[in-house]
């Protein structure tokens, strides 16, 4: 079965028709939204979006591993299945389905895709929805972490002055400007600003956000937009946002454009809380 990062509603419908026993569909919306209606056979795992990495130290990653070992095992996921993850709309959930896909890939799931266009694209294509909640037997999930996908705080610190590594900030404008510390509350974090020497490319720009069903732009369009901030197909990019969600959205876009990218998952939520780390705090 194909394991492309993005899957269309039509491709997913075919996959469910022909390989249903090998597929697990994951809904990252709120439990309340999920209860109203969802894709057939979908399970709800909201914490793929809400879980905050405690820190980028080994202990922080161990806690993440232990947490999702329990969550995914209870959800009946072993890691060998074809996993399809979705949110309502790609421009509204702060990258939640992409964050979920990134986490699953990091944890060692080899076959993970994001439903391109999300739940709204599925509805627009006229495919069925349901209120039924599936019963899945628990399975044993084993973490096989892929550290090459993650950037730790120490790794980010080491490349601040390295021009060959592009530090890409994809947060909303108000956060980049130093006027807010998070998308939730201006003072959620103790410091506002940017990681030194970062360049800014708002995550929305990599999608056709004005479309009725927002989707990622084409490879050529993504490359053109990236080149405006100095990113080329030969670049190495460390991307960050607030908690790795919008960064995961950009991660998938850059992967689609065949740009080498890693996600600083701790992002501003971690960096800003460590007062030993430098920031550019100018309001711009």
Backbone bond lengths (Angstrom), bond angles and torsions (degrees), N, CA, C in turn:
res aa  C-N    CA-C-N  psi(-1)  N-CA   C-N-CA  omega(-1)  CA-C   N-CA-C  phi
1 X - - - 1.470 - - 1.525 110.15 -
2 X 1.307 116.07 147.23 1.449 121.69 -178.11 1.527 110.18 -69.31
3 X 1.324 116.42 145.93 1.464 119.69 -178.99 1.520 111.12 -128.29
4 X 1.314 116.81 39.01 1.453 120.12 177.24 1.525 110.15 -63.79
5 X 1.340 116.64 154.24 1.461 120.60 -177.28 1.529 112.36 -65.71
6 X 1.320 117.11 -32.32 1.455 121.64 -178.65 1.526 109.62 -116.66
7 X 1.325 115.71 137.76 1.457 120.32 178.86 1.524 108.56 -130.95
8 X 1.313 117.03 135.88 1.464 121.40 -178.56 1.524 110.09 -81.04
9 X 1.340 117.85 161.22 1.463 119.55 175.24 1.525 112.56 -56.33
10 X 1.316 116.59 -39.04 1.462 120.40 -179.76 1.535 111.00 -64.45
11 X 1.326 116.20 -42.72 1.471 120.15 178.65 1.527 110.96 -65.46
12 X 1.333 115.82 -39.92 1.459 119.10 179.33 1.523 110.97 -66.36
13 X 1.321 117.16 -41.78 1.470 120.34 178.91 1.528 110.31 -59.29
14 X 1.323 116.85 -41.78 1.458 121.24 178.35 1.529 110.86 -65.88
15 X 1.327 116.03 -40.72 1.462 121.18 179.41 1.524 110.93 -62.17
16 X 1.335 116.49 -43.53 1.467 120.72 179.82 1.528 111.36 -67.96
17 X 1.304 115.87 -31.83 1.472 119.79 179.22 1.526 111.41 -70.65
18 X 1.338 116.17 -39.97 1.460 120.14 -171.00 1.527 115.18 -102.43
19 X 1.343 116.54 -20.43 1.467 119.38 -175.63 1.524 111.34 -138.42
20 X 1.312 118.41 35.82 1.460 122.29 -172.31 1.525 112.75 -55.33
21 X 1.309 117.56 -38.07 1.464 120.29 -176.28 1.525 112.84 -68.59
22 X 1.326 116.57 -17.67 1.454 120.84 -177.80 1.528 112.70 -102.18
23 X 1.334 116.42 2.13 1.466 121.41 -173.07 1.521 110.79 -116.26
24 X 1.338 115.70 137.19 1.465 121.41 170.78 1.524 107.21 -122.54
25 X 1.330 115.76 124.12 1.459 121.73 178.36 1.524 108.28 -99.93
26 X 1.327 116.43 129.89 1.469 121.51 -175.58 1.523 109.86 -117.60
27 X 1.307 115.65 124.74 1.466 124.65 178.53 1.535 107.42 -98.70
28 X 1.342 117.57 123.85 1.470 120.87 -178.86 1.519 112.95 -101.56
29 X 1.331 117.34 5.45 1.459 119.87 179.72 1.528 110.47 -71.15
30 X 1.315 116.85 178.50 1.462 119.97 179.46 1.521 109.73 -66.55
31 X 1.329 117.65 154.17 1.468 119.66 176.47 1.523 112.37 -57.22
32 X 1.319 117.54 -32.43 1.472 121.07 179.53 1.531 110.67 -67.14
33 X 1.333 117.11 -43.07 1.464 120.52 177.84 1.530 110.28 -65.76
34 X 1.307 115.31 -42.71 1.472 120.94 179.65 1.525 110.84 -60.27
35 X 1.333 117.66 -40.81 1.458 121.65 -176.97 1.529 112.14 -64.85
36 X 1.321 116.05 -31.59 1.466 119.71 -179.71 1.516 110.96 -68.79
37 X 1.330 116.82 -48.21 1.466 121.47 177.56 1.521 109.23 -171.08
38 X 1.321 115.47 152.96 1.458 121.53 -179.57 1.523 109.09 -160.50
39 X 1.318 116.04 174.79 1.452 120.43 177.68 1.526 110.05 -66.27
40 X 1.324 117.81 146.66 1.459 120.49 178.15 1.529 111.40 -54.91
41 X 1.309 115.75 133.06 1.469 126.25 177.97 1.523 113.96 73.24
42 X 1.348 118.03 0.86 1.465 120.30 -177.71 1.522 111.62 -69.24
43 X 1.339 115.55 144.45 1.456 122.24 172.87 1.521 108.50 -110.92
44 X 1.304 116.71 155.09 1.466 121.67 -176.05 1.527 110.25 -104.15
45 X 1.340 116.03 118.06 1.464 120.92 175.15 1.528 107.37 -129.65
46 X 1.305 115.95 82.79 1.461 122.65 -177.54 1.527 112.26 -67.04
47 X 1.331 116.44 -30.28 1.467 119.62 -173.02 1.532 113.37 -68.27
48 X 1.330 118.06 -13.52 1.462 119.14 172.62 1.527 110.37 -61.64
49 X 1.339 115.88 -22.93 1.466 121.02 176.92 1.517 112.32 -96.87
50 X 1.317 117.78 -38.71 1.465 119.89 -169.75 1.518 114.51 -87.94
51 X 1.320 119.08 -21.39 1.464 120.59 -175.97 1.526 110.44 -63.66
52 X 1.333 115.85 130.66 1.461 121.64 178.09 1.527 109.85 -104.21
53 X 1.315 116.17 126.65 1.459 120.54 174.20 1.521 108.42 -63.39
54 X 1.340 116.25 124.84 1.461 119.86 -177.37 1.516 111.47 -63.54
55 X 1.322 116.55 -44.77 1.469 122.14 174.55 1.519 108.18 -167.73
56 X 1.322 115.90 169.11 1.456 121.37 -177.46 1.518 112.93 -91.73
57 X 1.311 116.41 20.01 1.454 121.10 174.88 1.541 109.19 -86.72
58 X 1.322 118.13 162.80 1.471 119.70 178.97 1.524 113.47 -51.42
59 X 1.333 117.22 -38.80 1.462 119.84 179.91 1.522 111.52 -64.04
60 X 1.331 117.10 -37.77 1.454 121.26 178.73 1.518 111.64 -64.98
61 X 1.325 116.18 -41.62 1.461 119.68 178.62 1.525 111.25 -70.36
62 X 1.337 117.51 -35.16 1.465 119.58 176.78 1.525 110.71 -61.41
63 X 1.341 116.57 -41.32 1.462 119.72 177.88 1.525 110.92 -63.15
64 X 1.313 116.67 -40.86 1.468 120.70 177.14 1.520 109.94 -61.93
65 X 1.332 116.60 -46.20 1.466 120.78 179.72 1.527 111.16 -60.61
66 X 1.323 116.69 -46.74 1.466 120.47 -178.60 1.524 111.14 -63.80
67 X 1.320 115.88 -41.47 1.460 120.58 -178.16 1.530 110.89 -61.40
68 X 1.344 116.06 -49.52 1.457 118.10 -175.94 1.526 112.76 -79.32
69 X 1.318 118.02 -20.87 1.454 119.69 170.68 1.514 109.57 -59.99
70 X 1.322 116.47 -44.57 1.464 121.00 178.91 1.524 111.78 -68.88
71 X 1.329 116.90 -47.18 1.469 121.35 -177.19 1.529 111.02 -61.60
72 X 1.324 116.76 -49.11 1.460 120.22 -175.90 1.530 111.48 -71.42
73 X 1.322 117.39 -35.80 1.466 119.84 176.48 1.527 110.62 -61.45
74 X 1.336 116.78 -45.85 1.465 120.95 178.79 1.523 111.67 -63.17
75 X 1.346 116.02 -30.77 1.467 120.24 179.96 1.523 112.19 -80.43
76 X 1.327 116.96 -1.56 1.459 120.12 178.48 1.507 114.02 80.29
77 X 1.327 116.47 29.33 1.468 121.70 -179.03 1.527 109.12 -111.75
78 X 1.320 116.39 125.84 1.463 121.05 178.26 1.527 111.84 -97.55
79 X 1.326 116.34 -20.35 1.462 121.03 -177.03 1.510 112.82 104.88
80 X 1.339 117.26 -9.90 1.465 120.51 179.99 1.533 112.28 -94.28
81 X 1.327 117.21 -8.38 1.462 121.35 -176.76 1.537 111.34 -76.18
82 X 1.308 114.41 166.25 1.467 121.75 168.83 1.518 105.86 -84.30
83 X 1.325 117.60 114.06 1.456 122.54 -174.71 1.527 110.22 -105.31
84 X 1.323 116.20 127.66 1.464 122.58 176.65 1.522 107.25 -119.03
85 X 1.310 116.52 127.04 1.466 120.47 -174.59 1.523 109.91 -122.51
86 X 1.337 116.08 142.30 1.460 118.05 -178.27 1.524 111.87 -145.31
87 X 1.326 114.25 161.15 1.461 124.11 171.78 1.518 107.20 -128.37
88 X 1.318 117.70 -173.51 1.465 119.42 -177.41 1.521 111.28 -70.27
89 X 1.345 116.06 -55.10 1.458 122.03 -178.29 1.515 107.92 -149.77
90 X 1.311 117.66 136.32 1.464 121.47 -170.34 1.524 114.61 -63.33
91 X 1.323 117.90 -18.04 1.469 119.41 -178.53 1.525 113.20 -101.71
92 X 1.326 118.00 3.34 1.459 120.16 -174.47 1.527 114.48 -112.52
93 X 1.329 118.10 -24.91 1.455 120.93 -171.68 1.511 115.19 -96.95
94 X 1.335 117.54 18.54 1.470 120.91 179.92 1.531 111.93 55.15
95 X 1.338 116.01 34.65 1.452 120.41 175.77 1.518 114.82 79.79
96 X 1.324 117.83 24.17 1.460 119.36 -169.50 1.525 114.07 -65.06
97 X 1.326 119.23 -42.24 1.467 118.79 179.94 1.516 110.79 -70.04
98 X 1.322 116.92 -35.30 1.467 120.55 178.01 1.527 110.41 -67.99
99 X 1.323 116.84 -36.42 1.468 120.26 175.90 1.523 110.03 -63.58
100 X 1.330 115.35 -42.23 1.450 119.06 177.89 1.515 111.78 -62.31
101 X 1.335 116.36 -44.04 1.460 120.48 179.18 1.524 110.76 -63.52
102 X 1.333 116.14 -42.18 1.463 119.67 179.13 1.527 110.73 -61.61
103 X 1.331 117.00 -45.54 1.463 120.68 179.85 1.525 111.27 -61.47
104 X 1.322 116.72 -43.78 1.460 119.95 -179.59 1.523 111.23 -62.77
105 X 1.334 116.26 -40.99 1.462 119.61 178.04 1.529 110.12 -66.57
106 X 1.316 117.13 -42.27 1.460 120.51 178.03 1.531 110.70 -60.28
107 X 1.323 116.97 -40.29 1.461 121.76 -177.58 1.533 112.73 -73.14
108 X 1.341 116.50 -8.98 1.454 119.78 173.63 1.510 115.98 113.74
109 X 1.329 118.17 7.28 1.461 121.12 176.77 1.532 108.70 -78.64
110 X 1.310 117.04 119.26 1.466 120.78 -172.01 1.520 113.15 -82.44
111 X 1.337 116.89 -27.50 1.464 120.26 -173.70 1.526 110.44 -114.75
112 X 1.316 116.24 87.08 1.463 122.09 -176.28 1.520 109.69 -129.74
113 X 1.318 116.30 132.96 1.463 121.35 175.92 1.519 110.49 -138.08
114 X 1.316 115.34 151.92 1.467 123.34 173.88 1.524 108.35 -98.33
115 X 1.329 116.59 133.52 1.459 120.41 174.44 1.526 108.23 -67.69
116 X 1.328 116.66 112.16 1.458 121.54 -174.11 1.528 110.07 -70.56
117 X 1.326 115.34 117.84 1.462 120.83 -176.13 1.513 113.09 95.93
118 X 1.337 116.81 -12.95 1.454 121.20 174.27 1.520 114.55 71.21
119 X 1.315 113.82 -161.64 1.468 121.93 -177.28 1.529 111.12 -59.18
120 X 1.322 115.89 -37.61 1.462 119.26 -179.20 1.521 111.96 -64.49
121 X 1.326 117.05 -35.15 1.466 120.29 177.00 1.523 110.91 -68.06
122 X 1.338 116.71 -37.09 1.463 121.12 177.09 1.524 110.39 -63.24
123 X 1.340 115.88 -44.83 1.462 119.96 178.33 1.524 111.19 -63.44
124 X 1.319 116.67 -44.22 1.470 120.86 -177.88 1.520 111.58 -63.57
125 X 1.327 116.66 -28.43 1.463 120.29 178.98 1.527 112.19 -80.46
126 X 1.334 116.91 -6.48 1.457 121.07 175.56 1.513 115.42 81.52
127 X 1.329 116.83 19.31 1.461 119.83 -179.81 1.529 110.62 -84.10
128 X 1.322 117.72 157.15 1.476 120.60 -172.39 1.525 113.50 -71.69
129 X 1.320 114.99 154.38 1.460 123.29 173.17 1.521 107.76 -128.26
130 X 1.318 116.17 170.38 1.457 119.35 -175.73 1.527 110.66 -151.45
131 X 1.333 115.26 163.78 1.463 121.92 170.34 1.524 111.00 -103.71
132 X 1.318 116.99 -8.27 1.453 121.45 -175.32 1.525 111.07 -68.89
133 X 1.311 115.88 135.32 1.467 121.39 178.94 1.524 108.10 -104.01
134 X 1.315 117.65 118.50 1.467 119.80 -175.74 1.525 112.19 -72.06
135 X 1.307 115.66 149.76 1.459 121.42 173.09 1.526 108.38 -100.67
136 X 1.316 116.29 120.20 1.454 120.60 179.10 1.527 109.26 -117.89
137 X 1.298 115.74 134.47 1.452 119.71 175.71 1.521 109.74 -72.37
138 X 1.309 116.31 142.52 1.457 120.03 179.36 1.527 110.40 -64.69
139 X 1.311 115.06 151.32 1.461 121.90 177.58 1.525 107.47 -135.11
140 X 1.305 116.75 174.32 1.463 120.36 179.65 1.518 108.96 -99.52
141 X 1.323 115.88 114.44 1.460 120.64 175.78 1.528 108.40 -95.48
142 X 1.309 116.09 131.35 1.463 121.86 178.68 1.522 109.36 -118.41
143 X 1.320 116.33 126.08 1.472 121.38 -179.52 1.527 110.40 -74.40
144 X 1.319 114.82 132.45 1.467 122.41 169.23 1.526 106.21 -128.14
145 X 1.310 115.89 76.58 1.464 121.40 -169.85 1.531 111.95 -62.94
146 X 1.326 114.79 136.00 1.464 122.17 176.41 1.527 108.33 -105.25
147 X 1.331 116.11 90.75 1.464 121.09 -175.80 1.518 112.62 -64.73
148 X 1.325 117.91 -17.68 1.468 120.42 -178.77 1.524 112.37 -67.73
149 X 1.341 117.19 -17.14 1.463 120.36 179.66 1.521 112.22 -84.75
150 X 1.326 116.35 -22.16 1.465 123.12 -173.50 1.528 111.90 -100.39
151 X 1.325 114.97 145.44 1.466 121.89 167.10 1.520 107.01 -110.63
152 X 1.316 117.25 129.32 1.450 120.74 175.65 1.523 109.61 -89.20
153 X 1.311 116.20 166.48 1.466 120.69 177.30 1.523 110.63 -59.30
154 X 1.312 116.85 -42.17 1.463 120.19 -179.42 1.528 111.12 -64.41
155 X 1.327 116.60 -38.94 1.466 119.58 178.03 1.523 110.93 -66.10
156 X 1.321 116.77 -40.17 1.463 119.47 177.43 1.518 110.55 -64.21
157 X 1.314 117.12 -43.07 1.462 121.44 179.74 1.526 111.00 -59.25
158 X 1.316 116.70 -38.11 1.455 120.88 -176.25 1.523 113.73 -70.08
159 X 1.324 117.96 -19.99 1.473 119.77 -175.77 1.530 113.27 -110.80
160 X 1.324 117.66 11.28 1.465 119.55 -177.22 1.517 112.34 -55.26
161 X 1.322 117.27 -36.91 1.467 121.24 -177.64 1.521 112.49 -103.55
162 X 1.322 116.50 14.55 1.466 121.21 -179.67 1.527 109.21 -97.30
163 X 1.325 118.41 106.85 1.467 120.25 -177.11 1.522 113.57 -69.68
164 X 1.333 117.35 -12.39 1.466 119.21 179.41 1.525 111.99 -81.11
165 X 1.323 116.62 -12.96 1.467 121.38 175.39 1.518 107.71 -110.56
166 X 1.319 116.88 117.10 1.463 120.71 -178.91 1.525 109.46 -88.30
167 X 1.326 114.94 122.60 1.459 121.58 177.53 1.530 107.20 -91.51
168 X 1.306 117.03 108.79 1.462 121.69 -171.33 1.519 111.06 -107.29
169 X 1.314 116.02 117.27 1.459 124.36 176.92 1.526 107.64 -96.42
170 X 1.334 117.55 121.30 1.465 120.57 -178.31 1.526 112.19 -115.90
171 X 1.332 116.78 19.01 1.459 120.27 179.95 1.528 111.84 -68.90
172 X 1.315 115.67 171.34 1.456 120.58 176.11 1.527 109.65 -66.17
173 X 1.314 115.67 157.45 1.472 121.19 -174.10 1.527 112.79 -54.04
174 X 1.326 117.06 -43.01 1.468 120.21 -175.33 1.528 111.54 -63.85
175 X 1.318 116.60 -30.04 1.464 120.03 176.80 1.519 110.66 -76.17
176 X 1.321 117.17 -43.65 1.463 121.68 177.70 1.526 111.01 -60.12
177 X 1.300 116.74 -37.73 1.467 120.98 -178.77 1.519 113.10 -69.96
178 X 1.321 116.90 -14.71 1.453 120.55 -177.72 1.510 113.70 87.32
179 X 1.342 116.78 20.08 1.467 121.28 -178.80 1.533 112.05 -98.90
180 X 1.326 116.57 -14.64 1.462 120.91 178.79 1.520 108.14 -145.42
181 X 1.331 115.96 148.37 1.460 120.17 -178.75 1.527 112.92 -95.66
182 X 1.341 116.94 -9.53 1.460 119.68 -177.16 1.526 109.29 -162.98
183 X 1.343 117.20 168.08 1.473 119.13 175.30 1.520 112.78 -78.19
184 X 1.334 117.53 -6.33 1.457 121.45 -175.21 1.523 113.23 -97.77
185 X 1.317 115.53 -42.00 1.465 120.73 -179.14 1.525 107.59 -156.28
186 X 1.335 117.94 138.48 1.474 119.37 -177.88 1.518 113.97 -55.60
187 X 1.332 116.76 -32.04 1.467 120.22 -175.42 1.532 112.21 -111.15
188 X 1.322 117.44 25.59 1.462 121.10 179.77 1.534 110.79 -61.76
189 X 1.314 116.99 -39.65 1.462 122.97 176.93 1.526 109.36 -104.20
190 X 1.325 118.10 157.49 1.464 120.32 -175.17 1.522 115.03 -73.81
191 X 1.340 117.06 -17.47 1.469 118.84 -179.00 1.523 110.26 -134.27
192 X 1.308 115.21 148.95 1.466 122.58 176.42 1.522 108.35 -114.86
193 X 1.310 116.15 152.07 1.454 120.06 178.03 1.507 112.13 140.80
194 X 1.332 115.49 -147.79 1.460 121.73 -174.14 1.522 110.15 -140.11
195 X 1.307 116.68 157.93 1.458 120.67 168.70 1.531 107.50 -69.90
196 X 1.332 118.15 131.14 1.471 120.50 -176.81 1.533 112.62 -53.54
197 X 1.328 113.99 139.09 1.473 123.47 176.22 1.525 113.90 69.47
198 X 1.333 116.65 14.81 1.465 119.45 176.43 1.523 110.07 -77.35
199 X 1.327 115.30 154.10 1.462 121.73 169.91 1.525 107.20 -109.47
200 X 1.319 116.01 158.42 1.468 119.41 -172.92 1.514 111.52 -118.56
201 X 1.326 115.11 133.00 1.455 122.40 174.53 1.521 106.76 -145.96
202 X 1.320 116.50 102.55 1.464 119.76 -175.30 1.528 110.68 -58.60
203 X 1.314 115.77 133.65 1.457 121.95 -172.02 1.517 113.85 -55.63
204 X 1.325 117.42 -33.47 1.468 121.38 -179.13 1.524 112.32 -59.67
205 X 1.325 117.10 -28.59 1.466 120.35 -173.86 1.523 112.61 -65.22
206 X 1.316 117.19 -22.40 1.461 120.43 -178.06 1.527 112.31 -84.18
207 X 1.335 116.44 2.82 1.456 122.29 178.08 1.523 110.49 -123.94
208 X 1.322 115.21 159.88 1.465 121.21 170.20 1.523 107.11 -82.68
209 X 1.329 115.16 74.48 1.466 120.18 -168.82 1.524 113.63 -70.79
210 X 1.331 117.56 -19.61 1.463 119.96 -178.54 1.525 112.16 -87.87
211 X 1.321 117.29 -6.65 1.462 120.52 179.92 1.530 110.16 -69.31
212 X 1.312 115.63 157.51 1.469 119.56 176.96 1.529 110.05 -58.71
213 X 1.327 116.11 -37.57 1.466 122.40 175.38 1.531 106.82 -121.54
214 X 1.329 118.32 95.85 1.466 120.19 -178.30 1.528 112.36 -60.07
215 X 1.326 115.99 134.50 1.459 122.73 177.30 1.526 108.34 -138.33
216 X 1.320 116.61 168.18 1.457 120.19 176.82 1.513 110.49 -68.99
217 X 1.321 115.33 148.47 1.456 121.13 176.98 1.528 110.27 -70.83
218 X 1.312 115.82 169.79 1.459 121.12 178.38 1.523 109.98 -70.09
219 X 1.318 116.18 162.71 1.458 121.38 178.18 1.520 111.25 -55.67
220 X 1.329 117.19 -44.67 1.467 120.99 -179.10 1.529 110.84 -62.60
221 X 1.320 117.03 -41.82 1.465 120.48 179.48 1.522 111.10 -66.61
222 X 1.331 116.84 -42.13 1.464 120.05 179.42 1.522 110.28 -62.64
223 X 1.320 117.29 -43.41 1.470 120.96 178.66 1.524 111.09 -61.26
224 X 1.315 116.93 -41.43 1.463 120.79 -179.57 1.527 111.06 -64.89
225 X 1.331 116.72 -42.94 1.458 120.71 179.12 1.525 110.07 -66.07
226 X 1.310 117.09 -42.65 1.464 120.99 179.92 1.527 111.92 -63.29
227 X 1.305 116.46 -37.35 1.460 119.77 179.95 1.527 112.10 -62.95
228 X 1.333 117.00 -22.89 1.467 120.43 179.28 1.522 112.03 -67.19
229 X 1.348 117.40 -18.89 1.468 120.63 176.90 1.533 110.90 -116.74
230 X 1.326 115.75 18.62 1.457 119.90 173.45 1.509 116.10 88.64
231 X 1.336 117.44 11.52 1.463 120.88 179.17 1.524 109.15 -95.33
232 X 1.330 116.68 126.88 1.456 122.97 178.65 1.528 108.87 -122.50
233 X 1.337 117.57 173.29 1.471 118.99 177.92 1.528 113.55 -60.83
234 X 1.329 117.22 -16.84 1.464 120.57 179.33 1.527 112.78 -93.17
235 X 1.315 117.45 -2.46 1.464 121.56 -175.49 1.523 112.10 -73.86
236 X 1.327 114.82 155.59 1.460 122.84 166.50 1.519 105.91 -111.42
237 X 1.314 117.18 124.88 1.458 122.24 -172.07 1.531 110.04 -120.34
238 X 1.341 115.37 130.05 1.460 121.77 169.61 1.525 106.06 -107.84
239 X 1.308 117.51 111.61 1.458 121.37 -173.49 1.527 110.34 -103.68
240 X 1.340 115.72 143.63 1.465 119.80 177.63 1.519 110.73 -145.40
241 X 1.343 114.36 162.52 1.467 121.16 174.46 1.523 106.97 -143.99
242 X 1.321 117.91 -122.75 1.460 120.91 177.18 1.530 111.72 -99.27
243 X 1.332 117.21 -46.13 1.464 120.35 180.00 1.522 112.25 -140.60
244 X 1.325 116.61 24.25 1.453 120.61 174.70 1.506 115.96 87.97
245 X 1.349 118.35 4.69 1.472 121.50 -176.77 1.518 112.01 -85.39
246 X 1.318 116.46 -60.55 1.463 119.25 176.35 1.524 109.94 -61.77
247 X 1.339 116.04 -31.58 1.461 120.23 175.29 1.527 110.58 -64.03
248 X 1.338 116.91 -36.53 1.466 120.02 177.50 1.518 110.76 -68.22
249 X 1.330 117.12 -36.45 1.453 121.63 174.87 1.531 109.64 -59.53
250 X 1.333 116.46 -47.59 1.463 120.81 177.86 1.526 110.93 -67.17
251 X 1.319 116.74 -35.97 1.468 122.00 177.91 1.527 110.04 -55.34
252 X 1.325 116.56 -47.11 1.459 120.15 -179.10 1.520 110.49 -66.68
253 X 1.332 117.56 -41.00 1.464 120.24 177.96 1.520 111.05 -60.09
254 X 1.336 116.89 -45.29 1.460 120.22 -179.35 1.522 111.72 -68.86
255 X 1.315 117.01 -35.52 1.470 119.40 174.51 1.522 110.76 -62.34
256 X 1.331 116.40 -40.74 1.458 120.34 177.86 1.526 111.09 -61.77
257 X 1.340 116.48 -30.66 1.462 121.56 178.34 1.524 112.04 -89.42
258 X 1.340 116.61 5.53 1.471 123.59 177.53 1.532 112.24 61.71
259 X 1.329 114.67 40.17 1.462 122.06 174.39 1.524 108.02 -102.51
260 X 1.318 117.31 134.89 1.467 121.50 -179.26 1.532 109.12 -71.67
261 X 1.324 116.90 117.76 1.463 120.47 -173.97 1.518 110.23 -141.06
262 X 1.327 114.93 144.32 1.461 122.56 173.38 1.523 107.89 -129.17
263 X 1.312 116.97 152.97 1.465 122.71 -175.22 1.528 110.12 -104.77
264 X 1.349 116.62 120.96 1.465 119.86 170.37 1.520 106.30 -80.68
265 X 1.328 116.00 91.56 1.461 122.30 -167.87 1.525 112.37 -68.42
266 X 1.322 117.33 -34.66 1.465 119.55 177.25 1.514 112.32 -64.25
267 X 1.345 115.30 -34.76 1.453 124.47 173.59 1.534 113.09 49.69
268 X 1.332 116.22 -152.77 1.462 119.94 -172.84 1.524 112.32 -65.66
269 X 1.328 117.64 -29.63 1.461 120.39 179.01 1.523 111.01 -59.23
270 X 1.322 116.55 -36.63 1.461 120.28 178.29 1.524 111.37 -85.56
271 X 1.326 116.61 -48.96 1.463 120.88 -174.19 1.528 111.90 -59.03
272 X 1.312 117.21 -44.15 1.466 120.81 -173.34 1.518 112.63 -70.69
273 X 1.337 116.87 -20.80 1.464 120.22 -177.14 1.528 112.86 -86.42
274 X 1.307 117.14 -10.98 1.460 121.71 178.34 1.530 108.43 -101.13
275 X 1.326 116.86 101.28 1.463 121.01 -173.40 1.521 112.83 -71.42
276 X 1.326 117.20 -5.07 1.461 119.09 174.53 1.523 111.52 -81.81
277 X 1.342 117.15 -12.24 1.458 121.15 -177.92 1.520 110.58 -91.80
278 X 1.333 117.47 138.73 1.471 120.03 -178.31 1.522 111.73 -74.53
279 X 1.318 116.12 147.83 1.463 121.59 172.29 1.521 109.30 -135.90
280 X 1.297 115.57 158.10 1.457 122.32 169.12 1.531 105.04 -98.07
281 X 1.295 116.69 104.69 1.465 121.53 -171.84 1.527 113.79 -100.44
282 X 1.324 117.18 6.28 1.467 119.05 178.87 1.518 110.13 -62.73
283 X 1.317 117.35 141.35 1.452 121.85 173.33 1.524 107.47 -84.25
284 X 1.309 117.74 122.75 1.477 119.91 -175.11 1.533 110.41 -123.08
